[in-house]
Amino acid sequence: MIQSATVIGAGSWGTALASLLSLRGLNVQFWGRDTELMAQIRDTRRNIRYLPDLELSPEITVTADPAALQPSDMLVFVVPSKAMRSTAELMANCGAASKARVLVSCSKGIELETGRRMTQMIGESIPGVPLAVLTGPNHAEEVARRLATAAVVACADDEIAKAVQSCFTLPFFRTYTTDDIIGAEWAGAMKNPYAIASGIAHGLKLGDNTLAALVTRALAEMVRLGVAEGGKVETFYGLSGVGDLMGTCYSEHSRNHRVGTMLGQGRPLDEIIASTRMVAEGVPNTASLHRAAQARSVRMPLLDEINAVLYQGKSPKEGMRDLLSRDPRPEAD
């Protein structure tokens, strides 16, 4: 049985999960890198910067000092993908994982330089401990309000999966299990660029027909690349795939969607990024996934256009025009 957890990362999702695990009855430590932010959370029991409406239990230990962390049964990594490797190494060096029974990634992304998934990076830094993923259509703002939510736990070990599932099971939060870590992680990473595309469509005022077509073709691309990387087809038709894709492409809570909307309205990417404190994972994910698709020779026209808009100076209107003017082909191709 898992009785203690350390939540690593003090963004909105990390804050919501720290609260959720405490509600479940676990002994929770909550660590973030920003000393000022963690001191504020410790004193006010609120993360004013990222999730101000959620009051954290006084039983949650809040710290920015890795040396202050006590070993716990479960480490829950909720940091931006670009910070995952360095954060995992930090946790390994400070001893926080010395008695861990499972390491859980709640971050969605692929490392640009290596193409490694989040659990692969964690496992390389902290070897010998079972790895799991918590993913799905889960907006922190709604979990904080205790609105009905479903997620999936991916783990190769069924008993470990069930133990993690138990930790993340509450009256308003339901979890399922799968053994397909590869598919769950690739699905979680791939939905982010398409959320930017949906935001672009919104910013261009293209309507529901466009968005429905975009989401449908996005899923087809996700399946193609995800299966090429070793994931199972059925995973992409579950919570970590189409569920997360719909949740982020249609939601006002999605950071990636907001970035896309501003792009569609004509704002430059640098200005957009500078104007927000939250990380839109779809921006770095697009580069990582585009590189992976090219390496696997997987055809992904939507992703190609998103990459061109983000990194090659192409306008959203040009990208949409080029998508629609491609040669006709069968839907299943």
QUIHUUR-V249624 format. One record per pair of residues at least 12 apart in sequence whose C-alpha atoms are under 10 Angstrom apart, sorted by the first residue. I is the first residue (numbers start at 1). J is the second residue. If there is no record, write none. Layout:
BEGIN
i j
I J
I J
END
This chain:
BEGIN
i j
1 73
1 101
1 160
1 162
1 163
1 164
1 166
1 167
2 26
2 27
2 72
2 73
2 74
2 100
2 101
2 102
2 160
2 163
2 164
2 166
2 167
3 21
3 24
3 25
3 26
3 27
3 28
3 72
3 73
3 74
3 167
4 21
4 22
4 25
4 26
4 27
4 28
4 29
4 70
4 71
4 72
4 73
4 74
4 75
4 100
4 167
5 18
5 21
5 22
5 26
5 27
5 28
5 29
5 30
5 70
5 71
5 72
5 73
5 74
5 75
5 76
5 100
5 102
5 103
5 167
6 18
6 21
6 26
6 27
6 28
6 29
6 30
6 31
6 60
6 61
6 62
6 69
6 70
6 71
6 72
6 73
6 74
6 75
6 76
6 77
6 96
6 97
6 100
6 103
7 19
7 21
7 28
7 29
7 30
7 31
7 32
7 62
7 74
7 75
7 76
7 77
7 78
7 79
7 104
7 106
8 29
8 30
8 31
8 32
8 33
8 64
8 66
8 75
8 76
8 77
8 78
8 79
8 87
8 88
8 91
8 105
8 106
9 30
9 31
9 32
9 33
9 34
9 64
9 76
9 77
9 78
9 79
9 80
9 83
9 84
9 87
9 106
9 107
10 30
10 31
10 32
10 33
10 34
10 37
10 38
10 41
10 47
10 49
10 50
10 51
10 62
10 64
10 78
10 79
11 32
11 47
11 49
11 50
11 51
11 78
11 79
11 80
11 140
11 277
11 278
11 279
12 47
12 48
12 49
12 50
12 51
12 52
12 54
12 78
12 139
12 140
12 141
12 144
12 278
13 50
13 51
13 78
13 79
13 106
13 107
13 138
13 139
13 140
13 141
13 143
13 144
14 30
14 31
14 32
14 50
14 51
14 76
14 77
14 78
14 79
14 106
14 107
14 140
15 30
15 31
15 32
15 41
15 46
15 47
15 50
15 51
15 52
15 54
15 55
15 56
15 78
15 140
15 144
16 47
16 51
16 54
16 55
16 56
16 139
16 140
16 141
16 142
16 143
16 144
16 145
16 146
17 30
17 76
17 78
17 106
17 140
17 143
17 144
17 168
18 30
18 31
18 56
18 57
18 60
18 61
18 62
18 76
19 54
19 55
19 56
19 57
19 59
19 60
19 143
19 144
20 56
20 57
20 143
20 144
20 146
20 167
20 168
20 169
20 170
20 172
20 173
21 60
21 167
21 168
21 169
21 170
22 56
22 57
22 58
22 59
22 60
22 167
23 56
23 57
23 167
23 168
23 170
24 166
24 167
24 168
24 169
24 170
24 171
25 59
25 167
26 59
26 60
26 73
26 167
27 59
27 60
27 61
27 72
27 73
28 57
28 59
28 60
28 61
28 62
28 72
28 74
28 75
29 59
29 60
29 61
29 62
29 63
29 68
29 69
29 70
29 71
29 72
29 75
30 42
30 60
30 61
30 62
30 63
30 64
30 69
30 76
31 61
31 62
31 63
31 64
31 65
31 66
31 68
31 69
31 77
32 62
32 63
32 64
32 65
32 66
32 78
32 79
33 63
33 64
33 65
33 66
33 79
33 87
34 63
34 64
34 65
35 63
35 64
35 65
36 64
37 49
37 63
37 64
38 62
38 63
38 64
38 65
39 62
39 63
39 64
40 62
41 55
41 56
41 62
41 63
42 56
42 58
42 60
42 61
42 62
42 63
42 64
43 58
43 62
44 56
44 58
45 57
45 58
45 60
45 62
49 277
49 278
50 140
50 141
50 277
50 278
51 140
51 141
51 144
52 141
52 144
53 141
53 144
53 145
54 141
54 143
54 144
54 145
55 144
56 144
65 94
66 90
66 91
66 93
66 94
66 95
66 96
67 90
67 91
67 93
67 94
67 95
67 96
68 94
68 95
68 96
69 91
69 94
69 95
69 96
69 97
70 94
70 95
70 96
70 97
70 98
70 99
71 91
71 94
71 95
71 96
71 97
71 98
71 99
71 100
72 95
72 96
72 97
72 98
72 99
72 100
72 101
72 102
73 96
73 97
73 98
73 99
73 100
73 101
73 102
73 103
74 96
74 97
74 99
74 100
74 101
74 102
74 103
74 104
74 164
74 167
75 88
75 91
75 96
75 97
75 99
75 100
75 101
75 102
75 103
75 104
75 105
75 131
76 102
76 103
76 104
76 105
76 106
76 107
76 132
76 133
76 134
77 91
77 103
77 104
77 105
77 106
77 107
77 118
77 119
77 122
77 133
77 134
78 104
78 105
78 106
78 107
78 108
78 134
79 105
79 106
79 107
79 108
79 279
80 106
80 107
80 108
80 109
80 118
80 278
80 279
80 280
80 281
81 106
81 107
81 108
81 109
81 110
81 111
81 112
81 117
81 118
81 121
81 189
81 279
81 281
81 284
81 285
82 107
82 109
82 110
82 111
82 112
82 118
82 281
82 284
82 285
83 111
84 105
84 107
84 109
84 111
84 117
84 118
84 119
84 121
84 122
84 125
85 111
85 118
85 119
85 120
85 121
85 122
85 123
85 124
85 125
86 121
86 122
86 125
87 121
87 122
87 125
88 103
88 118
88 119
88 121
88 122
88 123
88 124
88 125
88 126
89 121
89 122
89 123
89 124
89 125
89 126
90 125
90 126
91 122
91 125
91 126
92 122
92 125
92 126
92 127
93 125
93 126
97 126
97 129
98 126
98 129
99 129
100 126
100 128
100 129
100 130
101 128
101 129
101 130
101 131
101 160
101 163
102 128
102 129
102 130
102 131
102 132
102 155
102 160
102 161
102 163
102 164
103 119
103 122
103 123
103 126
103 129
103 130
103 131
103 132
103 133
103 164
104 118
104 119
104 122
104 130
104 131
104 132
104 133
104 134
104 153
104 154
104 155
104 164
105 117
105 118
105 119
105 120
105 122
105 131
105 132
105 133
105 134
105 135
105 153
105 154
105 185
106 118
106 119
106 132
106 133
106 134
106 135
106 136
106 153
106 185
106 188
107 119
107 133
107 134
107 135
107 185
107 188
107 189
107 281
108 133
108 134
108 135
108 136
108 184
108 185
108 186
108 187
108 188
108 189
108 190
108 191
108 192
108 281
108 282
108 285
109 185
109 186
109 187
109 188
109 189
109 190
109 191
109 192
109 281
109 282
109 284
109 285
109 286
109 288
109 289
110 185
110 186
110 188
110 189
110 190
110 281
110 284
110 285
110 286
110 287
110 288
110 289
110 292
111 284
111 285
111 287
111 288
111 289
112 284
112 285
112 286
112 287
112 288
112 289
112 290
112 291
112 292
113 287
113 288
113 291
114 288
114 292
115 288
115 289
115 291
115 292
116 288
117 181
117 182
117 185
117 186
117 189
118 131
118 133
118 185
118 186
118 189
119 131
119 132
119 133
119 181
119 182
119 185
120 182
130 155
130 156
130 157
130 160
130 161
131 154
131 155
131 156
131 157
131 160
131 161
131 181
132 153
132 154
132 155
132 156
132 157
132 160
132 161
132 164
132 178
132 179
132 180
132 181
132 185
133 152
133 153
133 154
133 155
133 161
133 164
133 177
133 178
133 179
133 180
133 181
133 182
133 184
133 185
133 188
134 151
134 152
134 153
134 154
134 155
134 161
134 164
134 165
134 168
134 175
134 176
134 177
134 181
134 184
134 185
134 188
134 240
135 150
135 151
135 152
135 153
135 154
135 175
135 184
135 185
135 187
135 188
135 239
135 240
135 241
135 244
136 149
136 150
136 151
136 152
136 153
136 175
136 184
136 187
136 188
136 238
136 239
136 240
136 241
136 242
136 243
136 244
136 245
136 247
136 248
137 149
137 150
137 151
137 152
137 188
137 239
137 240
137 241
137 242
137 243
137 244
137 245
137 246
137 247
137 248
138 150
138 151
138 173
138 239
138 240
138 243
138 244
138 247
138 248
139 244
139 247
139 248
139 251
139 252
139 253
139 254
140 253
141 253
142 253
143 172
143 173
145 172
146 170
146 171
146 172
146 173
147 171
147 172
147 173
148 170
148 171
148 172
148 173
148 174
149 170
149 171
149 172
149 173
149 174
149 175
150 168
150 169
150 172
150 173
150 174
150 175
150 176
150 239
150 240
150 243
151 165
151 168
151 169
151 173
151 174
151 175
151 176
151 177
151 238
151 239
151 240
151 243
151 244
152 165
152 168
152 174
152 175
152 176
152 177
152 178
152 184
152 238
152 239
152 240
153 165
153 168
153 175
153 176
153 177
153 178
153 179
153 180
153 181
153 184
153 240
154 176
154 177
154 178
154 179
154 180
154 181
154 182
154 183
154 184
154 185
154 240
155 177
155 178
155 179
155 180
155 181
155 182
155 184
156 177
156 178
156 179
156 180
156 181
156 182
157 178
157 179
158 177
158 178
158 179
161 176
161 177
161 178
161 179
162 175
162 176
162 177
162 178
164 177
165 177
175 239
176 239
178 235
179 232
179 235
180 230
180 231
180 232
180 234
180 235
181 230
181 231
181 232
181 235
182 226
182 227
182 229
182 230
182 231
182 232
182 235
183 222
183 223
183 225
183 226
183 227
183 228
183 229
183 230
183 231
183 232
183 233
183 234
183 235
183 236
183 240
183 241
184 226
184 231
184 232
184 235
184 236
184 238
184 239
184 240
184 241
185 226
185 231
185 235
185 240
185 241
186 222
186 223
186 225
186 226
186 227
186 229
186 230
186 231
186 235
186 236
186 240
186 241
186 289
187 219
187 222
187 223
187 225
187 226
187 231
187 235
187 236
187 237
187 238
187 239
187 240
187 241
187 242
187 243
187 244
187 245
188 222
188 236
188 239
188 240
188 241
188 242
188 243
188 244
188 245
189 222
189 240
189 241
189 244
189 281
189 282
189 285
189 286
189 288
189 289
190 218
190 219
190 221
190 222
190 223
190 225
190 226
190 241
190 244
190 245
190 281
190 282
190 285
190 286
190 288
190 289
190 290
190 303
191 215
191 218
191 219
191 222
191 240
191 241
191 242
191 243
191 244
191 245
191 246
191 247
191 248
191 249
191 256
191 281
191 282
191 285
191 286
192 244
192 245
192 248
192 249
192 254
192 255
192 256
192 257
192 280
192 281
192 282
192 283
192 284
192 285
192 286
193 218
193 245
193 249
193 256
193 257
193 260
193 280
193 281
193 282
193 283
193 284
193 285
193 286
193 287
193 289
193 290
193 302
193 303
193 306
193 307
193 310
194 214
194 215
194 217
194 218
194 219
194 221
194 222
194 245
194 246
194 248
194 249
194 256
194 257
194 260
194 282
194 286
194 302
194 303
194 306
195 214
195 215
195 218
195 244
195 245
195 246
195 247
195 248
195 249
195 250
195 251
195 254
195 255
195 256
195 257
195 258
195 259
195 260
195 261
195 280
195 282
196 248
196 249
196 254
196 255
196 256
196 257
196 258
196 259
196 260
196 261
196 262
196 263
196 264
196 280
196 281
196 282
196 283
196 286
196 306
196 310
197 211
197 214
197 215
197 218
197 249
197 256
197 257
197 259
197 260
197 261
197 263
197 264
197 282
197 302
197 303
197 305
197 306
197 309
197 316
197 320
198 210
198 211
198 212
198 214
198 215
198 218
198 248
198 249
198 250
198 251
198 256
198 257
198 258
198 259
198 260
198 261
198 264
199 211
199 248
199 249
199 250
199 251
199 252
199 254
199 255
199 256
199 257
199 258
199 259
199 260
199 261
199 262
199 263
199 264
199 265
200 256
200 257
200 258
200 259
200 260
200 261
200 262
200 263
200 264
200 265
200 266
200 306
200 316
200 317
200 320
201 214
201 257
201 260
201 261
201 263
201 264
201 265
201 316
201 317
201 320
202 249
202 250
202 257
202 258
202 260
202 261
202 262
202 263
202 264
202 265
203 257
203 258
203 259
203 260
203 261
203 262
203 263
203 264
203 265
203 266
203 316
204 260
204 261
204 262
204 263
204 264
204 265
204 266
204 316
204 317
204 320
205 261
205 264
205 265
211 249
211 250
212 246
212 249
212 250
214 249
214 302
215 242
215 245
215 246
215 249
215 250
216 242
216 245
216 246
217 300
217 301
217 302
217 331
218 242
218 245
218 300
218 301
218 302
218 303
219 236
219 237
219 241
219 242
219 245
219 246
220 236
220 242
220 300
220 331
220 332
220 333
221 293
221 298
221 299
221 300
221 301
221 302
221 303
222 236
222 241
222 242
222 245
222 300
222 303
223 235
223 236
223 237
223 241
223 242
224 236
224 293
224 298
224 299
224 300
225 289
225 292
225 293
225 294
225 296
225 297
225 298
225 299
225 300
226 241
226 293
226 298
228 292
228 293
228 296
228 297
228 298
229 292
229 293
229 296
254 280
255 276
255 278
255 279
255 280
255 281
255 282
256 278
256 279
256 280
256 281
256 282
256 283
257 280
257 282
258 272
258 280
259 272
259 273
259 276
259 280
259 282
259 283
260 272
260 280
260 282
260 283
260 306
260 310
260 316
263 309
263 310
263 315
263 316
264 315
264 316
264 317
265 316
266 315
266 316
266 317
268 310
268 313
268 315
269 283
269 309
269 310
269 311
269 313
270 310
282 306
282 310
283 306
283 307
283 310
283 311
284 307
284 310
285 307
286 303
286 304
286 306
286 307
286 308
286 310
286 311
287 303
287 304
287 306
287 307
287 308
287 310
287 311
288 307
289 303
289 304
289 307
290 303
290 304
290 306
290 307
291 307
299 333
301 319
301 322
301 323
301 326
302 319
302 320
302 322
302 323
304 319
304 323
305 318
305 319
305 320
305 322
305 323
306 319
306 320
307 319
END
